[in-house]
Amino acid sequence: MATNLRINADRLWDSLMEMAKIGATEKGGVCRLALTDLDKQARDLFCQWAKEAGCTITIDKMGNIFARRPGKDNSLAPVMTGSHIDSQPTGGKFDGIYGIMAGLEVVRTLNDFNYETQRPVEVAVWTNEEGSRFAPAMVASGVFAGVFPLEYGLSRADLDGKTMGAELQRIGYDGPEEVGGRPVFAFFETHIEQGPILEAEKKTIGVVQGAQGQRWFEVTMVGQEAHAGPTPMKVRKDALVGAAHVVTAINRIGHENQPFACATVGMIQSSPNSRNTIPGKVFFTIDLRHPEDAVLSRMAAAAKAACEEAAANNRLELDFKEIWYSPPVKFDADCVAAVKAGAEELGMPSLPIISGAGHDACYMSRVAPTGMIFIPCEDGISHNEIENATRGDCGAGCDVLLRAVVERANAF
């Protein structure tokens, strides 16, 4: 391949900072929830930039966007790269969007050098990766990969009852294309690590080998609302007390399954949420993660047992249901090798790493050879407005992506 190819790190950074203005928060992050007006604004800007780079745009029925740069032989399956635009409510300005801007910078760089790949190159924008507004996470790439039916994806609703299908239509991104069912030669996703390992090891590039499995649960405990003053402690049916026992148990389950295990209660809704009323109903979520499926299953069983015990001890009704399961993922050997070779060619220190977070690449690995590239983020902090990455590391990850994409786009 042409070893003189280099991305424009300043242009990449400027694009990231321009995108960061959309949904910007006071602490330097972004709030750009899926299928909101801000999500639409960022989508519109990406499509504008992609068209200016000579790409054609297609949008499928889940709102996934594909910007295609033609190759020498457009009958060949494309090499695809991309990530997501949506953020957490208090998200950072690199999570997801870095992978899209890196993909766009690859296209721009190929244009700068008048470099023509054998295969087409596509930049993908996946809808609702975060799962923050609509659960579960990664639902649109999941539909693309055949994990979820289209009807399931479109029917996902937020806390106000608004569905993904209705919101896609409202913002004008309910595309005409069928979701999935077409060949992809290889898929790469570039992302901040969202953890502290690369920074601690002083490595610029994470050569991602695979991703942890995840199980998401939704739990409701129902007791009895009563006055906080006259109701004796011994007769109470306090749903929040039951939930509190579970929160402690979930934390313990995470610690008991080290190394690698993560266990989190991330959302709690207490009803009636009044300071002088005993909570009669509590809804909360459980997020369990581990790279070994057997361990993850044991953690899930322990979480269920903890909920059942807490409900019984506090005389509560229990509704415990698993809403999402994403098994551990191992990425394609050729794609992993392409990432490693790109880092070596550029003389960048790299490290094999397992992703602790879920990514659209996890579902794409079911339908196409897939790899990921990580770069460090400051103090390993993500899903936080202070999330940060350096201009140099962003450029480095994109240069590795360029080499991996070109290597695969010229392969047969």
Buried (B, 14 or more C-beta within 10 A) or exposed (E): BEEEBBBBBEBBBEBBEEBBEBBBBEEBBBBBBBBBEBBBBBBBBBBEBBEEBBBEBBBBBBBBBBBBBBBEEEEBBBBBBBBBBBBBBBBBBBBBBBBBBBBBBBBBBBBBEEBEBBBBBBBBBBBBBBBBBBBBBBBBBBBBBEBBEBEBBBEBBBEEEBBBBBBBBBBEBBBEBEBBEEEBBBBBBBBBBBBBBBBEEEBBBBBBBBBBBBBBBBBBBBBBBBEBEEBEEEEBBBBBBBBBBBBEBBEEBBEEBEEBBBBBBEBBEBBEEEEEBBBBBBBBBBBBBBBBEEBBBBBBEBBBEBBEBBBEEBEBBBEBEBEBBBEBBEBBEBBBBBBBBBBBBBEBEBBEBBBBBBBBBBBBBBBBBBBBBBBBBBEBBBBBBEBBBBBEBBBBBBBBBBBBBBBBBBBE
